[in-house]
Each structure stands twice: as C-alpha cells, then as structure tokens.
Amino acid sequence: MNEAQLRRLVDDVHEGRLARRGFIQRMVSLGLTAPMAAQLLLNPGEAHAQAPASVYKPTKRGGGGALKCLFWQGATLLNPHFATGNKDAEGARVFYEPLAAYDAEGLLVPVLAAQIPSRANGGLAADGKTVTWKLKPGVTWHDGKPFTADDCVFNWEYSRDPATATTTGGSFTGFKAERVDDLTLRITFDKPSPFWSRALCTESLIPKHLFSAYTGAKSRDAPANLKPVGTGPYKFVDFKPGDLLRGALNPNYHMPNRPYFDTIEIKGGGDATSAARAVLQTGEYDYAWNLQVEDEVLKRMEDGGKGRVVITVAGDIEFMQLNMTDPWTEVDGERASIKSRHFAFSDLAVRQAMALLADRKGIQDFIYGRTGIATPNYLNAPSRFRSPNNRFEFNVDKANALLEDAGWKKGADGVRAKGGRKLKLVFQTSVNGIRQKEQAVIKQACQKAGIDLELKSVSGSVFFSTDLANPDTNGKFWCDMQMFTSLAGAPDPALFMNRFTRAEISQKANKWQGRNLARWHSDAYEKLYAQAESELDPVKRAAMYIALNDLVIRDVAVVPLINRTRVTAASTKLKPVMSGWDLDFSQLHDWYREA
C-alpha cells in the first residue's frame, strides 16, 4: 500500500465513509499493531496517546523482600546523561525518573507528569511548536527537596552544554524549556515538532540542587554521578562500578502502594549464558537482562522450571558498522578523524561486497531462532516505518565479482589488494557467545571472497564504557568494523535515525560521545532528516523515514543483520512490566511477585 492509498483510507475514516474498526483491521492485516494503526488516525501532534493504566495487584507499599537482578554488563556510572549503553541507563533508572515512559504498545504513561499533554487538555498547541507539561504535585527527591519545573529546565541547560559532553544532548536540542510555575513546564520548539515527547519526557531527570555546581568541564566531578539522589522507587545504598548496585525502598515514593520490593540488587559481570542459567535453572536470581543467547540453549534451560524466557517485540537492530574513516592513522592528533578516509570502505564496491557476505538468514536460523529476525533494514519498527524496498542476499560469488571489477585483485596468499593495500581488516565486538559465532560466520564468508578478517572481542564493560582513556570503546571505533545492537528506544524514529547525522559524529571534540560512530554522512540525508523533524502529517513523515532508511542501506553505511526482540528471563512468579520502546526498568515501580 502506497502513501496515496493510505491517505485515502485515513480520510475515509475521518469523513465517515469507513468505520474506525474496519480501518484498524485492514492495517493489522498488513502487519501493523492495532495501537500503531490507531495512531495513524490521530490528528497531527497527538500521536503520543496516553496508555491505559497497567494492572498492579499489591495493595500496600513494600513487603516483597529482595528483588535480585543479574546484568552481565554491570553499570559503570549512575548519571543518566552520561550513559553510553543500556547497562548505565538501566542502573540510573532505578533512582531517576522521566516525565513519562513508553508502554509495550508505544503509548505514553505518566511518571513525574500529572498527565500526558494533548489537544484536549490544552497541553499541545495546534501549530506543533508548544507543549505544556503539568507536573505531579508532592514529588520529592530522595533527600526531601521538592521536584519542580526548575529541575526540568536545569536538565535542558545541563545536557545541551557542549562542555558537559552528555550522551543525551540530541534529546535536548531544538527547543527552549521555561518554568511557568513550580508545577508547570513549557517547551517551545524552534519549528513544528511531531516528536514532541523527545523533549524532557523519556530521559531521566537529575536534581538541580546537587548538579548545578558541576556543569561544563566540571561535570565528571559530581559526587552524585556515583551516588544518585533521585525521585524513583528506590533510594541509593551502595555501588561498586561494574560489579554491584543496591537500593532500598523509597518510603516517600509518589505512587500509591509502590514499590512492592523492599530492596533491589543488581549484580554485574559474567556473561549472558550464565545470567540466563542463574534465573532459569538455579533460581538464584529473579531477573536476568539482555539475554543474547542461542535460542536452543534458552529452551533447554527453561525445562528447569525455575523461570521463563520473556520475549518483548522491539525495533532493536544487531548490525555491523563499517568505518568510513582511517582508524589507524592520526590526523591532527586524532585517529579515525573525520578528515580521513578509510582505504577500503571509502569504496562502495567493498561495502556492497561486505553486505553480500553477511549470511543473515543463517544467523537467524542457527543462532537467534525465535529471538530475532533477519532484516535488510536498519529501521524496522513500528511497522509503518519499515521499508519494503530492500532485500538481503547472501552471495559469495557476487561479492567476488564486485571486488574483482573494482580492481581488488587476489594475491598469492588469497587476499585481495589494490594500490598496495591488502583487504586485511579488524572486526571487533563485545565478548558474547552469540556475537563470537556471528563473527565466525562472517569471517568464513569473507575468506572465500579474499578478505582477511582479524576477529577482536572486547569485554562488554570496556566496549560499552565511557572510559576516555581506553582505545577499545565502541565510541572511539578504532578498528575497521564493529558489531553490536542499537536500541530503538521510543516508537518514534527521530532519535534512532539521528545517529547518521553530522551533528552526532563521534570524535575527540565531543569526547567520543556522539552516536554516529561510523562517521558516515550525506547531504541528502541531512536535508531529508531536517524535513522529517518538523513534518506533522503522520503519513508523509512515515514515508520520509522509509526514505532515510533507504539512503543508509543503499549506500551501505551499515550492514543490518538481525531485528532483535528484547530477551530477558524472569523467575516463575515475578511479574515484570516490559516495553520494547523503553528501558527494561522504565516501569520498575509496577513490578511485583505473585504470592
């Protein structure tokens, strides 16, 4: 179905020629979820409908004992604005909260907000440029200080300061935050913003009174970076970076009968397989995070009866990045400088060959099983944004022909070369059983095409760390290729796709905190992305993001492999509330254990 056909159907509903239910049923038959189909019928600017309240059974606060969680990548800091991966963001989310969170259907749930802004309640302006948030009264930080609109404005100022070098900067640009009164916040965008919820909404907020003395160059010196004082369901007890995080029930939490658990413990380290075993087989832990484990292994573990695998649909993508810059040579004192070009990946034929050498279907069938789907697209969900224009192919012969025609000739050692440079590449990823198998599959195909891959495995605590002195972080990307999972986050793709913009290029100037790690950029992409940011028509906007995805795929800026589901493990009686559009702990306050 093309844009014109879809628009006619939407008009038919609005003008009474087609029943709303009939439209939704037709969209579901094409692959959309019912909530996503319903969003297409909303007026521009209202596509962030409020979700119904989740079912929560406990009738009193506390009494649930300890919640024991196992994260095989332990958090290394607890300031959400410096989180370089979900391990840090999840750790911070135990203590800090946003104005709202996304539920499993991608709909907004109030957290620190009293309600979700809409046209009906006066929170959304018709021109798409102003959002007014009403804050929940009576919320206090863990030290007893009141949470107010001043804290929200401070987070905007803090994150957008280049000298602070936050990882959340992209969420805090393009608008102005103003205090109206203690419990009212006004957001004014530079231009119409269909994705208005990105602004001070789903990013966790830190207290002004503890961080205002530590902005800019002093941001890393704040004691609260490691000892958080938030508004969340649990108060800080103890933290050993990369190892152990403890919290205790917040007796003054702003939601009734919450939290259920008296304490929370998050143990870091180990690997995904041992984490799964500790929940599914031994029952030592209640919850295990991010189980990138072969599906057959998980199925065998479930037979132990101690727990169950929880699979949550998401837009997350396991993919390979191809470095567009030279990671081995310094330019003006910087490796992988944006002033340099990669000797091989600056050649489109080499990038195209690399895409042909990724056996995505084999990786799905023999490694991921029910936990992932092979895909040619970087942007996969919600389904209205998924491009129908791309196909993946595994073809070693075609890859060989491409390289041969481009002048990359095989030498006596079987490795191709051109201009005196051999196709010898370093391919890095985190230490993980599945990822090492993915690397092996790709290496084997590359050998048949005359490409010699050196496989490098980096401890997850290093690969995803914020250590500015470490050369092996994925942010520096000081090798030729790397692989990891990019999390979709919000159901709107604006932030997910801004990682291909020039503003997000990871470099020394921003302390390698930018999200464009491959340093790919395109004038066409920049222009279309800017248009999509302010397009209020949901049908036109979906078409724009499909086109943005296609620009990335056709230029082989990255090689998508698997559209991953969120795979976790929970003890038999634990009732976690999960979302594929937010952090696992985004609704931690609603978790409980059945009697």
C-alpha positions as CSV (number, residue, x, y, z in Angstrom):
1,M,0.0,0.0,0.0
2,N,1.5,3.4,-1.0
3,E,1.1,6.8,0.7
4,A,-1.8,8.0,-1.5
5,Q,-3.8,4.8,-0.8
6,L,-3.2,5.0,2.9
7,R,-4.1,8.7,3.0
8,R,-7.4,8.0,1.2
9,L,-8.3,5.4,3.8
10,V,-7.5,7.8,6.7
11,D,-9.7,10.4,5.0
12,D,-12.5,7.9,4.6
13,V,-12.4,7.3,8.4
14,H,-12.4,11.0,9.2
15,E,-15.3,11.7,6.8
16,G,-17.4,8.7,8.0
17,R,-17.1,6.6,4.8
18,L,-15.1,3.8,6.6
19,A,-15.5,2.6,10.2
20,R,-12.6,3.1,12.5
21,R,-12.6,-0.6,13.4
22,G,-12.6,-1.6,9.7
23,F,-9.5,0.7,9.1
24,I,-7.6,-0.8,12.1
25,Q,-8.5,-4.4,10.9
26,R,-7.1,-3.6,7.5
27,M,-3.9,-2.2,8.9
28,V,-3.4,-5.2,11.2
29,S,-3.7,-7.4,8.1
30,L,-0.8,-5.5,6.6
31,G,1.4,-6.0,9.7
32,L,0.7,-3.0,11.9
33,T,-0.3,-3.5,15.6
34,A,-3.7,-2.1,16.5
35,P,-2.3,0.8,18.6
36,M,0.0,1.8,15.7
37,A,-2.9,1.7,13.3
38,A,-4.9,3.8,15.7
39,Q,-2.1,6.4,15.9
40,L,-2.4,7.0,12.1
41,L,-6.0,8.3,12.8
42,L,-4.9,10.8,15.3
43,N,-4.6,14.5,14.4
44,P,-1.1,15.7,13.8
45,G,0.8,16.2,17.0
46,E,-1.4,13.8,19.0
47,A,0.4,10.6,18.0
48,H,1.6,10.1,21.6
49,A,-1.6,9.0,23.1
50,Q,-1.8,8.2,26.8
51,A,-1.8,4.4,27.6
52,P,-4.3,2.8,30.0
53,A,-3.1,2.2,33.5
54,S,-1.3,-1.2,33.9
55,V,-2.7,-3.8,36.2
56,Y,-0.9,-3.7,39.6
57,K,-2.2,-6.1,42.3
58,P,-0.3,-5.2,45.5
59,T,-2.3,-3.1,48.0
60,K,0.5,-1.8,50.1
61,R,4.0,-0.4,49.8
62,G,6.8,-2.9,50.5
63,G,6.7,-6.3,51.9
64,G,8.0,-8.0,48.8
65,G,11.5,-8.8,50.1
66,A,14.5,-8.5,47.8
67,L,14.4,-8.2,44.0
68,K,17.7,-9.8,42.7
69,C,18.7,-8.9,39.2
70,L,21.6,-10.1,37.1
71,F,23.2,-7.8,34.4
72,W,26.1,-9.5,32.7
73,Q,27.2,-6.0,31.8
74,G,27.3,-4.0,35.1
75,A,26.7,-0.3,35.2
76,T,29.8,1.8,35.5
77,L,28.2,5.1,36.4
78,L,24.8,6.4,37.5
79,N,24.3,9.7,35.8
80,P,21.7,9.1,33.0
81,H,23.2,11.9,30.9
82,F,26.5,10.0,30.6
83,A,25.1,6.6,29.9
84,T,26.9,5.1,26.8
85,G,24.8,1.9,26.8
86,N,21.7,0.5,28.4
87,K,23.6,-1.0,31.3
88,D,24.3,2.5,32.6
89,A,20.8,3.9,31.7
90,E,19.1,0.9,33.5
91,G,21.3,1.4,36.6
92,A,20.4,5.1,36.7
93,R,16.7,4.4,36.1
94,V,16.4,2.6,39.5
95,F,16.8,6.0,41.1
96,Y,16.0,8.6,38.5
97,E,12.8,9.1,36.5
98,P,11.4,10.9,33.4
99,L,8.2,12.8,33.0
100,A,6.7,9.8,31.1
101,A,7.6,6.3,29.9
102,Y,6.5,4.2,26.9
103,D,4.5,1.1,27.5
104,A,4.6,-2.1,25.4
105,E,2.4,-0.6,22.7
106,G,4.5,2.5,22.4
107,L,2.0,4.7,24.3
108,L,3.0,7.2,26.9
109,V,2.5,6.6,30.6
110,P,2.8,9.5,33.1
111,V,5.6,9.1,35.7
112,L,6.6,12.6,37.1
113,A,4.0,14.2,34.9
114,A,0.4,14.6,36.2
115,Q,-0.9,13.8,32.7
116,I,0.1,13.4,29.1
117,P,-0.2,16.6,27.1
118,S,-2.9,16.6,24.4
119,R,-5.0,18.9,22.4
120,A,-8.0,18.1,24.6
121,N,-6.3,19.2,27.9
122,G,-4.6,22.2,26.4
123,G,-1.1,20.7,26.5
124,L,-0.4,20.6,22.8
125,A,-0.5,23.7,20.5
126,A,-2.2,23.3,17.1
127,D,1.0,24.5,15.3
128,G,3.1,21.7,16.8
129,K,5.5,24.2,18.4
130,T,4.5,24.3,22.1
131,V,4.0,21.6,24.7
132,T,2.9,22.4,28.3
133,W,3.6,19.8,31.0
134,K,1.7,19.7,34.3
135,L,3.9,18.1,36.9
136,K,2.7,15.8,39.6
137,P,2.4,17.7,42.9
138,G,4.1,16.5,46.1
139,V,7.1,14.7,44.4
140,T,10.3,15.0,46.3
141,W,13.9,14.0,45.7
142,H,15.3,11.3,48.0
143,D,16.9,14.0,50.2
144,G,13.4,15.6,50.7
145,K,13.9,18.6,48.4
146,P,10.8,19.2,46.1
147,F,10.9,18.3,42.5
148,T,9.8,21.3,40.4
149,A,9.9,22.8,36.9
150,D,13.2,24.3,37.8
151,D,14.8,20.9,37.8
152,C,13.4,20.2,34.3
153,V,14.8,23.5,33.0
154,F,18.2,22.7,34.6
155,N,18.3,19.3,32.8
156,W,17.8,21.1,29.5
157,E,20.6,23.5,30.2
158,Y,22.9,20.8,31.6
159,S,22.6,18.4,28.7
160,R,22.8,20.9,25.8
161,D,26.0,22.4,27.1
162,P,28.8,21.1,24.8
163,A,31.3,21.3,27.6
164,T,29.3,18.9,29.7
165,A,29.6,16.3,26.9
166,T,26.5,14.3,27.6
167,T,25.2,11.4,25.6
168,T,21.7,12.7,25.8
169,G,22.4,16.0,24.0
170,G,20.4,15.0,21.0
171,S,17.3,14.8,23.1
172,F,17.7,18.4,24.5
173,T,18.2,20.4,21.3
174,G,15.9,22.3,19.1
175,F,13.7,23.7,21.8
176,K,13.6,26.1,24.8
177,A,12.4,24.9,28.3
178,E,10.7,27.5,30.5
179,R,9.3,27.4,34.0
180,V,5.8,28.7,34.2
181,D,5.3,27.9,37.9
182,D,6.6,25.2,40.2
183,L,4.4,22.6,38.6
184,T,4.2,23.8,35.0
185,L,6.8,23.5,32.3
186,R,6.5,25.0,28.8
187,I,8.5,23.6,25.9
188,T,8.8,25.8,22.8
189,F,10.3,24.2,19.7
190,D,12.3,26.0,17.1
191,K,10.0,24.5,14.4
192,P,6.9,22.3,14.4
193,S,7.8,19.0,16.2
194,P,5.7,15.9,15.6
195,F,8.0,14.0,18.1
196,W,7.4,16.4,20.9
197,S,7.8,13.7,23.6
198,R,11.6,13.6,23.0
199,A,11.9,16.9,24.9
200,L,12.4,16.3,28.6
201,C,10.0,13.4,28.5
202,T,11.5,10.0,28.5
203,E,15.0,10.9,29.6
204,S,15.6,10.6,33.3
205,L,16.0,13.8,35.2
206,I,18.6,14.8,37.8
207,P,18.3,17.3,40.6
208,K,19.4,20.9,40.1
209,H,20.4,21.4,43.7
210,L,23.0,18.7,43.5
211,F,24.4,19.1,40.0
212,S,24.3,22.9,39.3
213,A,27.8,23.3,40.8
214,Y,29.1,20.6,38.4
215,T,28.3,21.7,34.9
216,G,30.5,22.0,31.8
217,A,34.1,21.0,32.4
218,K,33.4,20.0,36.0
219,S,30.5,17.6,35.1
220,R,32.5,14.4,35.7
221,D,33.4,15.5,39.3
222,A,29.9,15.5,40.7
223,P,29.7,13.1,43.7
224,A,26.1,12.2,42.6
225,N,27.4,10.7,39.4
226,L,28.1,7.6,41.6
227,K,25.7,8.3,44.5
228,P,22.4,9.2,42.9
229,V,19.6,11.2,44.7
230,G,16.5,10.8,42.5
231,T,12.8,10.6,42.7
232,G,12.5,6.9,41.9
233,P,11.0,3.9,43.8
234,Y,14.4,3.0,45.3
235,K,17.0,5.0,47.3
236,F,20.7,4.6,46.8
237,V,22.5,2.2,49.2
238,D,25.8,1.1,47.6
239,F,27.5,1.0,44.2
240,K,30.7,-0.8,43.0
241,P,31.1,0.1,39.3
242,G,30.8,-2.9,37.0
243,D,30.0,-5.2,39.9
244,L,27.2,-4.5,42.4
245,L,24.4,-1.9,42.8
246,R,22.0,-1.8,45.8
247,G,18.9,0.2,46.5
248,A,16.3,0.3,49.2
249,L,12.6,1.1,49.2
250,N,11.7,4.8,49.0
251,P,9.1,5.3,51.8
252,N,8.0,8.6,50.3
253,Y,7.6,7.4,46.7
254,H,4.9,9.4,44.8
255,M,2.9,6.4,43.6
256,P,0.5,4.6,46.0
257,N,1.3,1.1,47.1
258,R,4.7,1.2,45.3
259,P,7.3,-0.1,45.2
260,Y,6.5,-3.7,46.1
261,F,10.1,-4.8,46.8
262,D,11.9,-3.8,49.9
263,T,15.3,-3.8,48.3
264,I,16.8,-4.2,44.8
265,E,20.2,-5.7,44.0
266,I,21.8,-5.6,40.5
267,K,24.8,-7.9,40.1
268,G,27.1,-7.1,37.2
269,G,29.6,-9.2,35.3
270,G,29.8,-12.7,33.9
271,D,28.1,-13.5,30.6
272,A,24.6,-13.8,29.1
273,T,24.5,-17.6,29.3
274,S,25.4,-17.8,32.9
275,A,22.9,-15.0,33.7
276,A,20.2,-17.0,32.0
277,R,21.1,-20.1,33.9
278,A,21.0,-18.2,37.3
279,V,17.3,-17.5,36.7
280,L,16.0,-20.3,34.6
281,Q,17.9,-23.3,36.1
282,T,19.2,-22.5,39.6
283,G,16.7,-19.8,40.6
284,E,19.4,-17.8,42.3
285,Y,18.2,-14.6,40.7
286,D,14.7,-13.2,39.9
287,Y,15.6,-11.4,36.7
288,A,18.3,-11.5,34.0
289,W,18.8,-8.7,31.5
290,N,19.7,-8.7,27.8
291,L,20.0,-12.5,27.1
292,Q,21.8,-12.6,23.8
293,V,21.9,-16.4,24.0
294,E,21.2,-19.0,21.4
295,D,17.5,-19.9,21.4
296,E,18.1,-23.7,21.7
297,V,20.2,-23.1,24.8
298,L,17.4,-21.0,26.4
299,K,14.8,-23.6,25.6
300,R,16.8,-26.3,27.4
301,M,17.3,-24.0,30.4
302,E,13.5,-23.3,30.6
303,D,13.0,-27.0,31.2
304,G,14.4,-26.5,34.7
305,G,11.1,-24.9,35.8
306,K,12.6,-22.1,37.8
307,G,11.8,-19.3,35.4
308,R,10.7,-18.4,32.0
309,V,12.1,-16.5,29.0
310,V,10.4,-13.2,28.4
311,I,10.4,-12.1,24.7
312,T,9.4,-8.5,24.0
313,V,8.9,-7.1,20.5
314,A,11.1,-4.2,19.7
315,G,12.9,-2.3,17.0
316,D,16.4,-3.1,18.1
317,I,18.9,-3.9,15.5
318,E,22.1,-6.1,15.6
319,F,24.3,-4.7,12.9
320,M,27.8,-4.2,11.5
321,Q,29.3,-0.7,11.3
322,L,31.9,-0.1,8.6
323,N,34.3,2.7,9.5
324,M,34.3,5.4,6.9
325,T,37.4,7.0,8.4
326,D,41.0,5.8,8.9
327,P,41.3,4.3,12.4
328,W,45.0,3.5,12.2
329,T,46.4,6.9,11.2
330,E,46.3,10.1,13.3
331,V,45.2,13.3,11.6
332,D,45.8,16.4,13.7
333,G,46.4,14.1,16.7
334,E,43.2,12.1,16.2
335,R,42.6,8.6,15.0
336,A,39.5,8.0,12.9
337,S,39.4,11.7,12.2
338,I,36.5,12.9,10.0
339,K,39.2,14.5,7.8
340,S,40.4,11.0,6.8
341,R,39.1,8.3,4.6
342,H,39.1,4.5,5.1
343,F,41.3,2.8,2.5
344,A,38.7,0.1,1.7
345,F,35.3,1.3,2.9
346,S,35.5,4.5,1.0
347,D,34.9,2.2,-2.0
348,L,31.2,1.5,-2.4
349,A,32.0,-1.9,-4.1
350,V,33.8,-3.1,-0.9
351,R,30.8,-2.0,1.3
352,Q,28.4,-3.7,-1.1
353,A,30.5,-6.9,-1.0
354,M,30.5,-6.9,2.8
355,A,26.7,-6.8,2.8
356,L,26.6,-9.8,0.4
357,L,29.0,-11.7,2.7
358,A,26.7,-11.5,5.8
359,D,24.6,-14.7,6.0
360,R,21.7,-13.1,7.8
361,K,19.3,-16.0,7.3
362,G,21.8,-18.5,8.6
363,I,22.5,-16.3,11.6
364,Q,18.7,-16.2,12.3
365,D,18.0,-19.9,11.8
366,F,21.0,-21.3,13.6
367,I,21.8,-18.7,16.3
368,Y,18.8,-16.5,17.1
369,G,15.7,-18.7,16.4
370,R,12.6,-17.1,17.9
371,T,14.6,-14.2,19.4
372,G,15.5,-12.4,16.2
373,I,14.5,-11.9,12.5
374,A,16.9,-11.4,9.6
375,T,16.5,-8.0,8.0
376,P,17.8,-5.7,5.3
377,N,16.7,-2.6,7.1
378,Y,18.2,-0.5,9.9
379,L,14.8,0.9,10.8
380,N,12.3,-2.0,11.4
381,A,9.6,-0.8,13.8
382,P,7.0,0.4,14.3
383,S,5.9,-1.3,11.1
384,R,4.6,1.8,9.4
385,F,8.3,3.0,9.2
386,R,9.7,-0.3,7.8
387,S,10.9,0.0,4.2
388,P,9.5,-2.5,1.7
389,N,12.2,-1.5,-0.8
390,N,15.2,-3.5,0.4
391,R,16.1,-7.2,0.2
392,F,19.1,-9.0,1.7
393,E,21.2,-11.6,-0.2
394,F,24.0,-13.9,0.8
395,N,26.1,-14.4,-2.3
396,V,29.9,-15.0,-2.2
397,D,30.2,-15.3,-6.0
398,K,28.6,-11.9,-6.5
399,A,30.8,-10.4,-3.8
400,N,33.9,-11.8,-5.6
401,A,32.7,-10.3,-8.9
402,L,32.1,-6.9,-7.3
403,L,35.6,-6.8,-5.8
404,E,37.3,-8.0,-8.9
405,D,35.5,-5.4,-11.1
406,A,36.5,-2.7,-8.6
407,G,40.2,-3.6,-9.0
408,W,40.7,-5.6,-5.8
409,K,42.9,-8.5,-7.0
410,K,43.7,-11.7,-5.2
411,G,47.4,-12.2,-4.4
412,A,49.3,-15.5,-3.9
413,D,48.0,-15.6,-0.3
414,G,44.4,-15.4,-1.5
415,V,43.9,-11.9,0.0
416,R,42.7,-9.2,-2.3
417,A,44.7,-5.9,-2.6
418,K,44.6,-2.6,-4.5
419,G,47.1,0.1,-4.6
420,G,49.4,-1.8,-2.4
421,R,46.8,-2.1,0.4
422,K,45.5,-5.6,1.3
423,L,41.9,-6.3,2.4
424,K,43.1,-7.2,5.9
425,L,40.5,-5.8,8.4
426,V,40.0,-5.8,12.1
427,F,36.4,-6.7,13.2
428,Q,35.5,-6.0,16.8
429,T,32.6,-6.7,19.1
430,S,31.8,-7.3,22.7
431,V,32.6,-10.7,24.4
432,N,29.4,-12.6,23.9
433,G,28.8,-16.2,22.8
434,I,26.3,-15.2,20.1
435,R,28.5,-12.4,18.8
436,Q,31.6,-14.6,18.5
437,K,29.5,-17.0,16.4
438,E,28.3,-14.2,14.2
439,Q,31.8,-13.0,13.8
440,A,32.9,-16.6,12.8
441,V,30.1,-16.9,10.2
442,I,31.1,-13.5,8.6
443,K,34.8,-14.3,8.7
444,Q,34.3,-17.6,6.9
445,A,32.4,-16.0,4.0
446,C,34.9,-13.2,3.8
447,Q,37.8,-15.7,3.4
448,K,36.0,-17.1,0.3
449,A,35.9,-13.6,-1.1
450,G,39.6,-12.7,-0.4
451,I,39.0,-10.6,2.7
452,D,41.1,-11.4,5.7
453,L,39.3,-10.6,9.0
454,E,41.1,-10.4,12.3
455,L,38.4,-11.0,15.0
456,K,38.6,-9.0,18.1
457,S,36.5,-9.5,21.2
458,V,36.4,-6.8,23.9
459,S,34.9,-7.1,27.3
460,G,31.5,-5.6,27.4
461,S,32.5,-3.5,30.4
462,V,35.1,-1.8,28.2
463,F,33.4,-1.9,24.8
464,F,30.4,0.0,26.1
465,S,32.2,2.1,28.6
466,T,32.7,5.9,28.9
467,D,36.4,5.5,29.7
468,L,38.0,8.3,27.6
469,A,41.5,6.7,28.0
470,N,40.5,3.3,26.7
471,P,41.2,2.7,22.9
472,D,38.7,-0.2,22.7
473,T,35.4,1.5,23.3
474,N,32.8,1.4,20.6
475,G,32.6,5.2,20.7
476,K,36.2,5.5,19.6
477,F,35.7,2.7,17.0
478,W,39.5,2.5,16.3
479,C,39.3,-0.5,14.0
480,D,37.7,-1.3,10.6
481,M,34.4,-2.9,11.5
482,Q,32.4,-3.4,14.7
483,M,29.1,-5.1,15.7
484,F,26.6,-4.5,18.4
485,T,22.9,-3.8,19.0
486,S,21.4,-0.4,18.6
487,L,18.2,0.0,20.7
488,A,15.2,1.6,19.1
489,G,14.1,3.4,22.2
490,A,11.0,5.4,21.5
491,P,8.4,4.3,19.0
492,D,9.2,7.5,17.0
493,P,12.3,7.0,14.9
494,A,13.7,10.6,15.2
495,L,16.4,9.9,17.8
496,F,17.0,6.4,16.4
497,M,17.9,7.8,13.0
498,N,19.8,10.9,14.1
499,R,22.8,8.7,14.6
500,F,23.5,9.2,10.9
501,T,23.7,13.0,11.1
502,R,26.8,15.1,11.1
503,A,25.9,16.6,14.5
504,E,26.2,13.2,16.1
505,I,29.7,12.2,14.6
506,S,31.8,10.7,17.4
507,Q,35.1,12.5,17.7
508,K,37.6,13.9,20.1
509,A,35.9,17.3,20.2
510,N,32.8,15.7,21.9
511,K,34.8,13.2,23.9
512,W,33.6,10.4,21.6
513,Q,30.1,10.7,23.0
514,G,28.4,11.2,19.6
515,R,26.2,8.5,18.3
516,N,27.4,8.5,14.7
517,L,30.2,6.0,15.3
518,A,30.8,5.1,11.7
519,R,31.2,8.8,10.8
520,W,29.1,8.3,7.6
521,H,27.3,11.4,6.4
522,S,25.3,12.5,3.4
523,D,23.9,15.9,2.2
524,A,20.7,14.2,1.0
525,Y,20.3,12.5,4.4
526,E,20.8,15.8,6.3
527,K,18.2,17.6,4.2
528,L,15.5,14.9,4.4
529,Y,16.1,14.3,8.2
530,A,15.6,18.1,8.8
531,Q,12.3,18.0,6.9
532,A,11.1,14.9,8.8
533,E,11.8,16.5,12.1
534,S,9.1,19.1,11.5
535,E,6.6,17.2,9.4
536,L,3.3,17.0,11.3
537,D,1.5,14.8,8.7
538,P,2.0,11.2,10.0
539,V,1.7,9.6,6.6
540,K,4.2,11.9,4.9
541,R,6.5,11.6,7.9
542,A,6.5,7.8,7.7
543,A,7.4,8.0,4.0
544,M,10.3,10.3,4.9
545,Y,11.8,7.9,7.4
546,I,11.4,5.0,5.0
547,A,13.4,7.1,2.5
548,L,16.1,7.9,5.2
549,N,16.5,4.2,5.9
550,D,16.9,3.5,2.2
551,L,19.6,6.1,1.9
552,V,21.6,4.4,4.6
553,I,21.1,0.9,3.3
554,R,21.8,1.7,-0.4
555,D,25.0,3.5,0.5
556,V,25.8,0.6,2.8
557,A,26.6,2.9,5.7
558,V,25.9,-0.1,7.9
559,V,25.0,-3.8,7.4
560,P,21.9,-4.7,9.4
561,L,21.8,-8.3,10.5
562,I,19.0,-9.1,12.9
563,N,15.9,-7.3,14.2
564,R,16.2,-8.4,17.8
565,T,13.5,-8.8,20.3
566,R,14.2,-7.9,23.9
567,V,15.0,-11.3,25.6
568,T,15.1,-11.4,29.4
569,A,14.5,-14.1,32.0
570,A,12.2,-13.9,35.0
571,S,11.5,-16.2,37.9
572,T,8.2,-18.0,37.7
573,K,6.3,-15.7,40.0
574,L,7.9,-12.4,39.1
575,K,5.6,-10.0,37.2
576,P,7.9,-7.5,35.3
577,V,6.2,-4.8,33.2
578,M,8.2,-4.7,30.0
579,S,8.3,-2.5,26.9
580,G,10.2,-2.8,23.7
581,W,10.2,1.0,23.4
582,D,11.9,2.0,26.7
583,L,14.3,0.7,29.3
584,D,13.6,-2.6,31.0
585,F,13.3,-0.7,34.2
586,S,11.1,2.1,32.7
587,Q,8.2,0.8,34.8
588,L,10.1,-0.8,37.6
589,H,7.7,0.8,40.1
590,D,5.0,-1.6,38.8
591,W,7.0,-4.8,39.2
592,Y,5.8,-7.3,41.8
593,R,5.9,-11.0,42.7
594,E,2.8,-13.1,42.9
595,A,2.1,-14.9,46.2
